[in-house]
Each structure stands twice: as C-alpha cells, then as structure tokens.
Amino acid sequence: MKIFSNRAPLILASGSPRRRSYLEDLGVNFTVCPVSIDETPFSGEDGGEFVVRMAREKAAVAGENHCNSWIIAGDTVVCLDGRILGKPVDQEDAVSMLMSLSGREHTVQTGLCLMNAGKKLIRSCSVKTEVLFAGFDMSTARAYAGTGEWTDKAGAYGIQGKGAFLVRAVKGSYTNVVGMPLHELVEMLIKNNVIEPRRLY
C-alpha cells in the first residue's frame, strides 16, 4: 500500500536501482532520467562539498529538458582520512579499496538536490554517516570482490547486499549508506509540496 501521493510530477535523475526501489516502496510516482556529468572532484574539495555539487549539477542537466517537473538528484561517496573514494574502475581496484577500509572507520556522504527549473527553486543538503568495518584479510576481500557487487558502488561495497558482513557498526542514517537518505528526502519533498501522505479516508 502506498504511503505517499504525488502533488506534482517528479523525475529521478539517477539510474541507481537502489534509489529507484526506495521511491517505489514509498509509493511515489516518478520518471527515471539518468544523466551523465564529469564527476572529478575539484582540488581541495571535501566530500560534503563534492556530493552537493554533483547532485546540483545532475539536477540542472535533467532540468534542461523537464523545466515543469521537480527533479531529485543525488550523489554518494565514501571518505577515508579526508580522501574521496569513488567507484572502483575494476576488480583489483575494488580489492584495494576494501583493504584500505578493513578494520577502520570511514564516512559515507550523500548530497541531495531538489530542483524545479520553471519555478527557479533549488534545495540541497548533505548527509553523513559513520561506518566501522570489521577487520578482514586479502582472501576475504578478493572473495567478496569476486561477487561483482562492487560494481557502480562508492567504496566498493553494498551494505544492503552481500557486503553487509563487512560492516561492524553504523552511526547515523543507514539509508544514506545505501545511497538515498530517506528521512531527509521525504522531508524535502513534503516541505516543497511535491508529495503528501496518502489519504485513506
């Protein structure tokens, strides 16, 4: 059963199946419109600044062809010792990332952007979650990387899938680690009259 109903057209500027699934679970109607932009961090740009910039740029690209709709865009990165870990380029890169995270705490940061080009409105925020990995050896990292689950995932793991066994503790939003901080997203959509709780009677 749906929890929310739309008050306005909504477009998800992402091809992420995880973000799509979250919106579907809420009962929100939306159109998927993935965009491609340069995702290279600026020199000296920290994780929070980077993900907000990426989310805003993705929303702006999607808004060029959908000026009368609300656009939701997001970007997620893993940060370790102030360094941004993006998506692995191949399996060996995934193994290297996993070993750098083994037994250590890292942060997951997601930038969210809600934009309506026609109304000239833009709202954005960033959400940070601390994640502690269990310690594991190279053989475990290679075995996990062999599943291919690291593909298209910042930090080379999926907490919502097989990679859950890597995680010892989470401090903050779990859904943020998956890639879509739901509390902040729903709050943003309600405040801007994009969705509302479904009326049962």
C-alpha beads as a LAMMPS data file, in Angstrom:
LAMMPS data file: protein, C-alpha beads

201 atoms
200 bonds

1 atom types
1 bond types

-500.0 500.0 xlo xhi
-500.0 500.0 ylo yhi
-500.0 500.0 zlo zhi

Masses

1 110.0

Atoms # bond

1 1 1 0.000 0.000 0.000
2 1 1 1.211 3.482 -0.847
3 1 1 2.390 5.789 1.932
4 1 1 2.617 8.977 -0.125
5 1 1 0.882 10.510 -3.138
6 1 1 2.297 12.961 -5.632
7 1 1 1.224 16.575 -5.744
8 1 1 3.490 17.310 -8.700
9 1 1 5.452 15.430 -11.386
10 1 1 8.756 14.047 -10.117
11 1 1 11.847 12.935 -12.004
12 1 1 14.695 10.875 -10.554
13 1 1 17.935 11.964 -12.227
14 1 1 19.647 8.672 -11.459
15 1 1 19.812 5.171 -12.865
16 1 1 20.531 3.677 -9.433
17 1 1 18.251 0.678 -8.798
18 1 1 18.597 1.295 -5.051
19 1 1 17.283 4.872 -5.252
20 1 1 14.509 3.781 -7.585
21 1 1 13.483 0.996 -5.212
22 1 1 13.274 3.362 -2.238
23 1 1 10.941 5.724 -4.088
24 1 1 8.812 2.818 -5.309
25 1 1 8.480 1.497 -1.735
26 1 1 7.140 4.890 -0.646
27 1 1 4.506 4.754 -3.364
28 1 1 5.809 7.856 -5.116
29 1 1 5.215 8.170 -8.864
30 1 1 8.294 9.268 -10.783
31 1 1 10.108 9.071 -14.094
32 1 1 13.706 7.880 -14.313
33 1 1 16.026 10.186 -16.242
34 1 1 19.702 9.248 -15.697
35 1 1 22.263 11.926 -16.516
36 1 1 25.991 11.806 -17.114
37 1 1 28.378 14.525 -15.940
38 1 1 32.069 14.895 -15.146
39 1 1 32.457 13.505 -11.610
40 1 1 36.018 14.661 -10.952
41 1 1 36.490 16.374 -7.556
42 1 1 37.990 19.859 -7.543
43 1 1 41.366 20.332 -5.903
44 1 1 40.822 20.752 -2.148
45 1 1 37.119 19.901 -2.364
46 1 1 35.940 17.811 0.586
47 1 1 33.393 15.014 0.420
48 1 1 30.422 17.075 1.571
49 1 1 31.098 19.876 -0.892
50 1 1 31.679 17.417 -3.714
51 1 1 28.460 15.411 -3.334
52 1 1 26.299 18.536 -3.078
53 1 1 27.922 19.987 -6.199
54 1 1 27.413 16.705 -8.051
55 1 1 23.752 16.488 -7.016
56 1 1 23.083 20.074 -8.067
57 1 1 24.830 19.620 -11.428
58 1 1 22.930 16.407 -12.148
59 1 1 19.630 18.083 -11.298
60 1 1 20.485 21.043 -13.530
61 1 1 21.209 18.764 -16.518
62 1 1 17.952 16.858 -16.051
63 1 1 16.057 20.114 -15.580
64 1 1 17.093 21.392 -19.001
65 1 1 14.503 19.127 -20.633
66 1 1 11.974 18.999 -17.798
67 1 1 11.502 22.571 -16.645
68 1 1 7.958 21.984 -15.326
69 1 1 8.811 18.966 -13.185
70 1 1 10.566 18.549 -9.879
71 1 1 13.953 16.885 -10.201
72 1 1 15.589 14.843 -7.437
73 1 1 19.282 14.050 -7.829
74 1 1 21.879 12.558 -5.530
75 1 1 25.497 11.545 -5.290
76 1 1 27.235 9.337 -2.716
77 1 1 30.920 8.919 -1.847
78 1 1 32.981 7.104 0.745
79 1 1 35.658 9.167 2.501
80 1 1 38.689 7.800 4.334
81 1 1 41.251 10.063 6.005
82 1 1 39.838 13.014 4.085
83 1 1 40.253 11.218 0.752
84 1 1 37.263 10.606 -1.527
85 1 1 36.845 7.005 -2.622
86 1 1 34.658 6.838 -5.689
87 1 1 33.513 3.823 -7.660
88 1 1 36.174 1.190 -8.450
89 1 1 37.376 1.039 -12.029
90 1 1 37.894 -2.744 -11.922
91 1 1 38.018 -5.713 -9.547
92 1 1 41.604 -5.100 -8.422
93 1 1 40.728 -1.503 -7.607
94 1 1 37.764 -2.814 -5.591
95 1 1 40.046 -5.148 -3.623
96 1 1 42.444 -2.277 -2.929
97 1 1 39.604 -0.077 -1.637
98 1 1 38.232 -2.849 0.556
99 1 1 41.630 -3.491 2.132
100 1 1 42.083 0.211 2.860
101 1 1 38.735 0.140 4.732
102 1 1 39.371 -3.132 6.621
103 1 1 39.181 -2.664 10.391
104 1 1 38.723 1.087 10.081
105 1 1 36.000 3.697 10.316
106 1 1 35.032 5.712 7.247
107 1 1 32.295 8.175 6.377
108 1 1 29.624 7.891 3.722
109 1 1 28.334 11.213 2.416
110 1 1 25.371 11.781 0.144
111 1 1 24.346 15.033 -1.477
112 1 1 20.669 15.551 -2.302
113 1 1 19.221 18.171 -4.599
114 1 1 15.588 19.007 -5.337
115 1 1 15.130 21.419 -8.235
116 1 1 12.331 22.965 -10.259
117 1 1 13.803 24.974 -13.122
118 1 1 10.483 26.572 -14.069
119 1 1 9.924 27.853 -10.534
120 1 1 13.619 28.752 -10.182
121 1 1 13.729 26.766 -6.931
122 1 1 16.612 24.620 -5.732
123 1 1 17.090 22.895 -2.385
124 1 1 20.126 20.843 -1.422
125 1 1 21.727 19.205 1.597
126 1 1 24.338 16.630 2.533
127 1 1 24.069 13.725 4.969
128 1 1 26.989 11.987 6.668
129 1 1 27.092 8.501 8.218
130 1 1 29.998 6.853 10.027
131 1 1 30.637 3.199 9.172
132 1 1 33.022 0.867 11.002
133 1 1 34.325 -2.101 9.040
134 1 1 35.330 -5.379 10.647
135 1 1 38.897 -6.468 10.072
136 1 1 39.394 -8.951 7.231
137 1 1 42.267 -10.262 5.140
138 1 1 43.068 -10.143 1.446
139 1 1 41.446 -13.501 0.727
140 1 1 38.127 -12.258 2.118
141 1 1 38.383 -9.028 0.132
142 1 1 39.076 -10.972 -3.048
143 1 1 36.218 -13.405 -2.379
144 1 1 33.761 -10.560 -1.880
145 1 1 35.057 -8.625 -4.894
146 1 1 34.551 -11.799 -6.926
147 1 1 30.793 -11.458 -6.456
148 1 1 30.842 -8.324 -8.609
149 1 1 28.697 -6.475 -6.086
150 1 1 31.252 -3.649 -6.005
151 1 1 30.209 -2.516 -9.489
152 1 1 28.870 1.060 -9.510
153 1 1 29.227 1.374 -5.729
154 1 1 31.258 4.029 -3.934
155 1 1 33.816 2.380 -1.658
156 1 1 33.412 -0.967 -3.444
157 1 1 30.700 -2.454 -1.223
158 1 1 26.940 -2.690 -0.842
159 1 1 25.721 -2.632 2.751
160 1 1 22.256 -3.752 1.633
161 1 1 23.611 -6.871 -0.062
162 1 1 26.346 -9.448 0.450
163 1 1 28.652 -6.718 1.735
164 1 1 26.638 -6.418 4.944
165 1 1 29.015 -8.897 6.638
166 1 1 31.877 -6.399 6.243
167 1 1 30.167 -3.845 8.490
168 1 1 30.619 -3.956 12.260
169 1 1 28.702 -0.787 13.156
170 1 1 26.812 2.150 11.632
171 1 1 26.401 5.547 13.288
172 1 1 23.794 7.645 11.526
173 1 1 21.443 7.052 8.608
174 1 1 21.536 3.512 7.231
175 1 1 19.651 4.512 4.085
176 1 1 22.318 7.127 3.449
177 1 1 24.906 4.340 3.166
178 1 1 22.667 2.628 0.625
179 1 1 22.661 5.891 -1.338
180 1 1 19.421 7.730 -0.519
181 1 1 18.901 9.264 2.953
182 1 1 15.159 8.732 3.147
183 1 1 14.275 10.956 6.098
184 1 1 15.915 13.986 4.524
185 1 1 14.482 13.197 1.091
186 1 1 10.891 12.793 2.281
187 1 1 11.150 15.918 4.436
188 1 1 12.415 17.883 1.425
189 1 1 9.638 16.602 -0.850
190 1 1 6.868 17.321 1.675
191 1 1 8.121 20.809 2.529
192 1 1 8.107 21.733 -1.138
193 1 1 4.632 20.261 -1.810
194 1 1 5.907 17.592 -4.173
195 1 1 4.328 14.719 -2.213
196 1 1 1.881 14.315 0.665
197 1 1 0.816 11.443 2.940
198 1 1 -1.789 9.285 1.227
199 1 1 -5.336 9.901 2.423
200 1 1 -7.026 6.667 3.430
201 1 1 -10.473 8.173 4.100

Bonds

1 1 1 2
2 1 2 3
3 1 3 4
4 1 4 5
5 1 5 6
6 1 6 7
7 1 7 8
8 1 8 9
9 1 9 10
10 1 10 11
11 1 11 12
12 1 12 13
13 1 13 14
14 1 14 15
15 1 15 16
16 1 16 17
17 1 17 18
18 1 18 19
19 1 19 20
20 1 20 21
21 1 21 22
22 1 22 23
23 1 23 24
24 1 24 25
25 1 25 26
26 1 26 27
27 1 27 28
28 1 28 29
29 1 29 30
30 1 30 31
31 1 31 32
32 1 32 33
33 1 33 34
34 1 34 35
35 1 35 36
36 1 36 37
37 1 37 38
38 1 38 39
39 1 39 40
40 1 40 41
41 1 41 42
42 1 42 43
43 1 43 44
44 1 44 45
45 1 45 46
46 1 46 47
47 1 47 48
48 1 48 49
49 1 49 50
50 1 50 51
51 1 51 52
52 1 52 53
53 1 53 54
54 1 54 55
55 1 55 56
56 1 56 57
57 1 57 58
58 1 58 59
59 1 59 60
60 1 60 61
61 1 61 62
62 1 62 63
63 1 63 64
64 1 64 65
65 1 65 66
66 1 66 67
67 1 67 68
68 1 68 69
69 1 69 70
70 1 70 71
71 1 71 72
72 1 72 73
73 1 73 74
74 1 74 75
75 1 75 76
76 1 76 77
77 1 77 78
78 1 78 79
79 1 79 80
80 1 80 81
81 1 81 82
82 1 82 83
83 1 83 84
84 1 84 85
85 1 85 86
86 1 86 87
87 1 87 88
88 1 88 89
89 1 89 90
90 1 90 91
91 1 91 92
92 1 92 93
93 1 93 94
94 1 94 95
95 1 95 96
96 1 96 97
97 1 97 98
98 1 98 99
99 1 99 100
100 1 100 101
101 1 101 102
102 1 102 103
103 1 103 104
104 1 104 105
105 1 105 106
106 1 106 107
107 1 107 108
108 1 108 109
109 1 109 110
110 1 110 111
111 1 111 112
112 1 112 113
113 1 113 114
114 1 114 115
115 1 115 116
116 1 116 117
117 1 117 118
118 1 118 119
119 1 119 120
120 1 120 121
121 1 121 122
122 1 122 123
123 1 123 124
124 1 124 125
125 1 125 126
126 1 126 127
127 1 127 128
128 1 128 129
129 1 129 130
130 1 130 131
131 1 131 132
132 1 132 133
133 1 133 134
134 1 134 135
135 1 135 136
136 1 136 137
137 1 137 138
138 1 138 139
139 1 139 140
140 1 140 141
141 1 141 142
142 1 142 143
143 1 143 144
144 1 144 145
145 1 145 146
146 1 146 147
147 1 147 148
148 1 148 149
149 1 149 150
150 1 150 151
151 1 151 152
152 1 152 153
153 1 153 154
154 1 154 155
155 1 155 156
156 1 156 157
157 1 157 158
158 1 158 159
159 1 159 160
160 1 160 161
161 1 161 162
162 1 162 163
163 1 163 164
164 1 164 165
165 1 165 166
166 1 166 167
167 1 167 168
168 1 168 169
169 1 169 170
170 1 170 171
171 1 171 172
172 1 172 173
173 1 173 174
174 1 174 175
175 1 175 176
176 1 176 177
177 1 177 178
178 1 178 179
179 1 179 180
180 1 180 181
181 1 181 182
182 1 182 183
183 1 183 184
184 1 184 185
185 1 185 186
186 1 186 187
187 1 187 188
188 1 188 189
189 1 189 190
190 1 190 191
191 1 191 192
192 1 192 193
193 1 193 194
194 1 194 195
195 1 195 196
196 1 196 197
197 1 197 198
198 1 198 199
199 1 199 200
200 1 200 201
